Structure formats: structure tokens, C-alpha cells
Amino acid sequence: MAKELTHRAEELRQLGWNQEDLSKYIELWDYRQRWGSINLEREDRQFLRKAESLLPEISKNKVSVKKPLKEKSYYCWIQFFLNEMNNFESNEKINEGMRGVWPIFLEEELRIIDYFEPVLGLPDTIKAKLIAPIREDLVKTALKIYKESVITKKFDFQRVLDNAKSNGKNSSWRSPRDGDYESNDDYQIIDKANVLEFRKKVNQKLLTFMRENLPSLAGSDKSLPPNDWIN
């Protein structure tokens, strides 16, 4: 039986015990907690055993507390890099309405996660690693379609990651750019006129991948999210 932190007189009261027996139980229980049962009289030990035999066993199992979605490591990782990129663009003072392709990726991924609410446990996060090449392909798409207006700046992905870990963030976090692109610090920014069009391309790619590949969304019959992009 799991250890009791207090007597259970109220439960015995609900079982019909009278006040005299309850008072005796509380007094004996308190004595045993302080000095142990070795000095109790035999009949007193029997009295306590009788009382405890009537009470349900205290569960040893811990209550499982579901961590909120926005506190999951994968979600925090995306949000962290999105915040860093927002700060970067603010400091760079880019023209109003222009947007980097990387924050668009992360915004749309969070939007899909918020809508479908996957578990984001280990099976989901393992599959989510396959999103990396999708992002790189979309970078190429942006450079090809919007090449006349794309502005390329430098964002030190690895330095941002190292700073996060040195400040106590999850040591398993990685850069959004890995593999052959790990050392690539190019940060493409597209013109205001093309942001919504590109956002839709990103959303379509990520939505299809996540619905079809994240294990916790298997069999989900939830309808597609509304097209409520922020212009």
C-alpha cells in the first residue's frame, strides 16, 4: 500500500463509524506515525488493522498529466526559431509586408499543428524530421519563381541554435537546416506581392505531408482548416 500522508477518518465516517471510534483511530494513527507500532498494545494494533482493512488501497500509480501542445519540445523549437527570425527581420528593417521564406515555413507548420493537434510524441517528431527537405525544396521554388524580387540576407542558424542551448534550451534541438544545407546561412526574403501566394504553396505541401505521415493523425477525419492566412 502506498504511504498515507494523513489519517483517513473522513472515509471511515462515511462508512458509518461513530465519533468515539473515529477519535480512537485518529489518536492511534498519530501515535504510530510518531513512534511506530511496536509500543502499541496488541488490541490497538488490531483496531488499526481493522480500520485499514475497510479502506480502499491508495493507488501507487501517478496521475498522468498531459503536457499542453504549446509546451511540447517540437512546438517550442519551432516557436523559438520563429521568434528569432521575427527579431532578425525587425532589426534588418525590411520593407513593410516583405517576409522571409523561413518564418513562413514555421508559421504555417505551427498553424497546422494548432489546428490538427497531433500528439507530437517521439513517433511524430521522428517523422517530422522529413519536413526538412520539403523546406529546402520550397526555398528553391521561391528562388526560381520570385528571382527578380528576392532579397538574400545572412541568418546564422547554427549560432542561434548554440545560443539557445547555452541558455538552457533542449539539448536535442537542431538547426532547421541540416544535412547538405547545415552551413548555409542564406535567408531569402520575398516581396509583399508574393507572400500570400508563397504561403499557400507552403501550407499545401506541409498540410499534405503532416496529415499523411504523422502517426498520431492517422485516420483523422477532421476537415481541412480554413484559409485564414494573415496578409
C-alpha positions as CSV (number, residue, x, y, z in Angstrom):
1,M,0.0,0.0,0.0
2,A,1.3,3.5,-0.8
3,K,2.2,5.5,2.2
4,E,-0.6,7.6,3.8
5,L,0.2,11.2,4.4
6,T,-2.7,11.8,6.7
7,H,-5.3,9.7,8.5
8,R,-8.5,8.7,6.7
9,A,-11.0,9.3,9.4
10,E,-13.4,11.0,7.0
11,E,-13.6,7.9,4.8
12,L,-14.4,5.8,7.9
13,R,-17.1,8.3,8.9
14,Q,-18.7,7.8,5.5
15,L,-18.6,4.0,6.2
16,G,-20.7,4.6,9.4
17,W,-18.1,4.8,12.1
18,N,-19.2,6.7,15.3
19,Q,-17.2,9.6,16.7
20,E,-15.8,7.6,19.6
21,D,-14.2,5.0,17.3
22,L,-13.0,7.8,14.9
23,S,-11.3,9.6,17.7
24,K,-9.6,6.4,18.9
25,Y,-8.5,5.7,15.3
26,I,-7.0,9.2,14.9
27,E,-5.2,9.0,18.2
28,L,-3.7,5.6,17.4
29,W,-2.8,6.5,13.8
30,D,-1.0,9.6,15.0
31,Y,0.9,7.7,17.7
32,R,2.0,5.1,15.1
33,Q,3.2,7.8,12.8
34,R,5.4,9.4,15.5
35,W,6.6,6.3,17.4
36,G,5.9,3.3,15.3
37,S,3.5,0.4,16.1
38,I,5.9,-1.6,18.3
39,N,4.8,0.1,21.5
40,L,1.1,-0.2,20.8
41,E,-1.0,-2.7,22.7
42,R,-2.0,-5.8,20.7
43,E,-5.7,-4.8,20.7
44,D,-4.8,-1.3,19.5
45,R,-2.8,-2.8,16.6
46,Q,-5.7,-5.0,15.8
47,F,-8.0,-1.9,15.9
48,L,-5.9,-0.1,13.3
49,R,-5.7,-3.2,11.1
50,K,-9.5,-3.5,11.2
51,A,-9.9,0.2,10.2
52,E,-7.4,-0.1,7.4
53,S,-8.9,-3.3,6.0
54,L,-12.1,-1.4,5.4
55,L,-10.4,1.4,3.4
56,P,-9.6,1.1,-0.3
57,E,-5.9,0.8,-1.1
58,I,-4.1,4.1,-2.0
59,S,-3.1,3.8,-5.7
60,K,0.6,3.8,-6.4
61,N,0.1,5.0,-9.9
62,K,0.9,8.6,-10.6
63,V,-1.8,10.6,-12.3
64,S,-0.8,11.2,-15.9
65,V,-0.8,14.9,-16.7
66,K,-1.0,15.7,-20.4
67,K,1.5,18.4,-21.3
68,P,-0.1,21.2,-23.3
69,L,0.6,21.2,-27.0
70,K,2.5,24.5,-26.9
71,E,4.8,23.1,-24.2
72,K,5.9,20.1,-26.3
73,S,9.6,20.3,-27.3
74,Y,8.9,20.2,-31.0
75,Y,6.4,23.1,-30.8
76,C,8.8,25.1,-28.6
77,W,11.6,24.5,-31.1
78,I,9.6,25.9,-34.0
79,Q,8.4,28.8,-31.9
80,F,11.9,29.7,-30.7
81,F,13.3,29.9,-34.2
82,L,10.3,31.9,-35.4
83,N,10.8,34.4,-32.6
84,E,14.5,34.7,-33.5
85,M,13.6,35.3,-37.2
86,N,11.0,37.9,-36.3
87,N,13.6,39.7,-34.3
88,F,16.1,39.4,-37.1
89,E,13.7,40.9,-39.7
90,S,12.8,43.7,-37.3
91,N,16.5,44.6,-36.8
92,E,17.1,44.4,-40.6
93,K,14.3,46.9,-41.1
94,I,12.9,45.3,-44.2
95,N,10.1,46.9,-46.1
96,E,6.6,46.5,-44.7
97,G,4.8,43.4,-46.0
98,M,8.0,41.6,-47.1
99,R,8.6,38.3,-45.3
100,G,11.4,35.7,-45.1
101,V,10.6,32.3,-46.5
102,W,11.8,30.6,-43.3
103,P,9.4,32.3,-40.9
104,I,6.6,31.5,-43.5
105,F,7.6,27.8,-43.2
106,L,7.5,27.9,-39.4
107,E,4.3,29.9,-39.2
108,E,2.4,27.5,-41.4
109,E,3.7,24.5,-39.6
110,L,2.5,25.9,-36.3
111,R,-0.8,26.8,-37.8
112,I,-1.3,23.2,-39.0
113,I,-0.2,21.8,-35.6
114,D,-2.6,24.2,-33.7
115,Y,-5.4,23.1,-36.0
116,F,-5.0,19.3,-36.0
117,E,-3.3,19.0,-32.6
118,P,-1.1,16.0,-33.2
119,V,0.4,14.3,-30.1
120,L,4.0,15.4,-31.0
121,G,5.4,12.5,-29.1
122,L,8.5,10.6,-30.4
123,P,6.8,8.9,-33.3
124,D,5.5,12.2,-34.6
125,T,8.8,14.1,-34.2
126,I,10.8,11.3,-35.9
127,K,8.5,11.6,-38.9
128,A,8.6,15.5,-38.7
129,K,12.4,15.4,-39.5
130,L,11.4,14.6,-43.1
131,I,9.9,18.1,-43.4
132,A,13.5,19.5,-43.7
133,P,13.9,18.5,-47.4
134,I,10.5,19.9,-48.1
135,R,11.5,23.3,-46.8
136,E,14.7,23.2,-48.9
137,D,12.7,22.4,-52.0
138,L,10.4,25.3,-51.2
139,V,13.4,27.6,-50.9
140,K,14.4,26.6,-54.4
141,T,10.9,27.2,-55.6
142,A,10.9,30.7,-54.1
143,L,14.3,31.5,-55.8
144,K,13.0,30.2,-59.1
145,I,9.6,31.9,-59.2
146,Y,10.4,35.2,-57.5
147,K,14.1,35.5,-58.5
148,E,13.6,39.1,-59.8
149,S,12.4,40.4,-56.3
150,V,14.0,38.0,-53.8
151,I,16.4,39.6,-51.3
152,T,19.0,37.3,-49.7
153,K,20.4,38.1,-46.3
154,K,22.5,36.1,-43.8
155,F,21.0,34.4,-40.8
156,D,23.3,32.4,-38.6
157,F,21.1,29.3,-37.9
158,Q,23.9,27.5,-36.0
159,R,24.8,30.4,-33.8
160,V,21.2,30.9,-32.9
161,L,20.9,27.2,-32.0
162,D,24.1,27.3,-30.0
163,N,22.9,30.3,-28.0
164,A,19.6,28.6,-27.3
165,K,21.4,25.5,-25.9
166,S,23.8,27.6,-23.8
167,N,20.7,29.3,-22.3
168,G,19.2,26.0,-21.2
169,K,17.0,25.1,-24.1
170,N,16.6,21.5,-25.1
171,S,19.9,19.9,-26.0
172,S,18.3,17.8,-28.6
173,W,17.2,20.7,-30.7
174,R,18.8,21.1,-34.1
175,S,19.0,23.7,-36.8
176,P,16.1,23.9,-39.3
177,R,18.8,23.5,-41.9
178,D,20.6,20.2,-41.7
179,G,22.4,17.7,-43.9
180,D,23.9,19.3,-47.0
181,Y,22.4,22.7,-46.1
182,E,23.6,22.8,-42.5
183,S,26.2,25.5,-43.1
184,N,24.0,27.5,-45.5
185,D,23.1,30.9,-43.8
186,D,21.2,32.3,-46.8
187,Y,17.9,33.9,-45.7
188,Q,15.6,34.7,-48.6
189,I,13.0,37.5,-48.2
190,I,10.2,37.8,-50.7
191,D,8.3,40.8,-51.8
192,K,4.9,41.7,-50.3
193,A,3.1,41.0,-53.6
194,N,4.2,37.3,-53.5
195,V,3.9,36.5,-49.8
196,L,0.4,35.2,-49.8
197,E,0.9,33.1,-52.9
198,F,4.0,31.5,-51.5
199,R,2.3,31.0,-48.1
200,K,-0.4,28.9,-49.8
201,K,2.3,26.8,-51.6
202,V,4.0,26.1,-48.2
203,N,0.7,25.3,-46.5
204,Q,-0.4,22.9,-49.2
205,K,3.0,21.0,-49.0
206,L,3.1,20.8,-45.2
207,L,-0.5,20.1,-44.7
208,T,-0.4,17.1,-47.1
209,F,2.8,15.8,-45.5
210,M,1.6,16.1,-41.9
211,R,-1.8,14.6,-42.4
212,E,-0.3,11.6,-44.3
213,N,2.8,11.0,-42.2
214,L,2.3,12.0,-38.5
215,P,1.3,8.7,-36.8
216,S,-1.0,10.5,-34.3
217,L,-3.0,12.0,-37.2
218,A,-3.5,8.6,-38.9
219,G,-7.2,8.1,-39.5
220,S,-8.1,11.7,-38.6
221,D,-11.3,12.8,-40.3
222,K,-11.0,16.4,-39.3
223,S,-11.8,18.7,-42.2
224,L,-9.2,20.9,-43.7
225,P,-8.5,24.2,-41.9
226,P,-10.0,27.5,-43.3
227,N,-7.8,29.7,-45.5
228,D,-7.4,32.4,-42.9
229,W,-3.8,33.5,-43.7
230,I,-2.6,36.8,-42.3
231,N,-1.7,39.1,-45.2
